[in-house]
């Protein structure tokens, strides 16, 4: 459904839907990536597409924007091959080695 952002709170955004009803997009349902602040992604009067996730007994409507986004790429964890992780690990090991060398130099200079 399409909705218009009517109110933004620290925990999410309230959308007015096409049929006039209000629904809540919780902060965890705004984007697949971590959302630090709702204002970084949504602004008042923005028109957005959202999926109705649930309609509670009291009539409250739960919405999700991330449910309409492309699914996150699958990583086969069983094969042990995750190129992004491998890059991070290599970078970490290099930085760690550099820090150890710097530390050893500073300790040796203090001894002299």
C-alpha positions as CSV (number, residue, x, y, z in Angstrom):
1,X,0.0,0.0,0.0
2,X,1.1,3.6,-0.4
3,X,1.1,5.9,2.6
4,X,2.1,9.4,3.5
5,X,4.3,10.0,6.6
6,X,2.2,12.0,9.1
7,X,4.3,11.7,12.3
8,X,7.8,10.6,13.1
9,X,8.8,9.3,16.6
10,X,12.0,7.8,17.9
11,X,10.6,4.3,17.5
12,X,9.1,4.6,14.0
13,X,6.8,6.6,11.7
14,X,3.1,6.8,11.4
15,X,1.7,6.6,7.8
16,X,-1.7,7.6,6.6
17,X,-2.8,4.9,4.2
18,X,-4.8,5.4,1.0
19,X,-8.0,4.4,2.8
20,X,-7.5,7.1,5.5
21,X,-6.4,4.7,8.3
22,X,-3.1,5.2,10.2
23,X,-0.4,2.5,10.5
24,X,3.0,2.3,12.2
25,X,6.3,1.4,10.5
26,X,8.5,0.4,13.4
27,X,12.1,1.6,13.2
28,X,13.2,-2.1,12.7
29,X,11.0,-2.3,9.6
30,X,12.2,0.8,7.8
31,X,15.3,-0.7,6.1
32,X,17.3,-4.0,6.0
33,X,20.4,-2.1,7.3
34,X,20.6,-0.7,10.8
35,X,18.5,2.4,11.2
36,X,20.0,4.8,13.8
37,X,17.4,7.5,13.3
38,X,14.0,7.4,11.6
39,X,14.7,11.0,10.3
40,X,17.7,9.7,8.2
41,X,15.2,7.7,6.1
42,X,11.8,9.3,6.3
43,X,10.5,12.9,6.3
44,X,7.1,14.3,6.9
45,X,4.7,14.0,3.9
46,X,7.0,11.5,2.1
47,X,5.0,9.1,0.0
48,X,6.2,5.5,0.6
49,X,5.2,2.0,-0.3
50,X,4.7,-0.3,2.7
51,X,3.4,-3.8,3.3
52,X,0.7,-4.5,5.8
53,X,2.3,-7.0,8.2
54,X,-0.4,-7.3,10.8
55,X,-3.7,-5.8,11.9
56,X,-4.1,-6.2,15.6
57,X,-7.3,-6.9,17.5
58,X,-7.4,-3.3,18.7
59,X,-7.3,-2.1,15.0
60,X,-3.6,-1.0,15.0
61,X,-1.9,-1.6,11.7
62,X,1.7,-2.8,11.6
63,X,3.6,-1.9,8.4
64,X,7.0,-2.8,6.9
65,X,9.0,-0.9,4.2
66,X,11.9,-3.4,4.3
67,X,9.5,-6.3,3.4
68,X,9.2,-4.8,-0.1
69,X,13.0,-4.4,-0.5
70,X,15.0,-6.9,-2.4
71,X,16.1,-9.8,-0.2
72,X,19.6,-9.6,1.3
73,X,22.1,-11.6,-0.7
74,X,22.5,-15.2,0.6
75,X,25.8,-16.3,1.9
76,X,26.6,-20.0,2.0
77,X,28.1,-20.2,5.5
78,X,28.6,-24.0,5.1
79,X,31.2,-23.5,2.4
80,X,33.2,-21.1,4.6
81,X,33.5,-18.7,1.7
82,X,32.4,-15.1,2.5
83,X,34.5,-12.7,0.5
84,X,33.4,-9.7,2.6
85,X,34.4,-11.4,5.8
86,X,37.7,-12.5,4.3
87,X,38.5,-8.8,3.4
88,X,37.6,-7.6,6.9
89,X,39.7,-10.3,8.5
90,X,42.8,-9.5,6.3
91,X,42.4,-5.8,7.1
92,X,42.1,-6.5,10.8
93,X,45.2,-8.7,10.8
94,X,47.2,-6.1,9.0
95,X,46.2,-3.4,11.4
96,X,46.9,-5.7,14.3
97,X,50.4,-6.4,13.1
98,X,51.1,-2.7,12.6
99,X,49.9,-1.9,16.1
100,X,52.1,-4.7,17.6
101,X,55.2,-3.4,15.7
102,X,54.5,0.2,16.9
103,X,54.0,-1.1,20.5
104,X,57.3,-3.1,20.5
105,X,59.2,-0.1,19.1
106,X,57.9,2.1,21.9
107,X,58.7,-0.4,24.6
108,X,62.3,-0.9,23.2
109,X,62.8,2.9,23.1
110,X,61.8,3.2,26.8
111,X,64.3,0.5,27.8
112,X,67.2,2.4,26.2
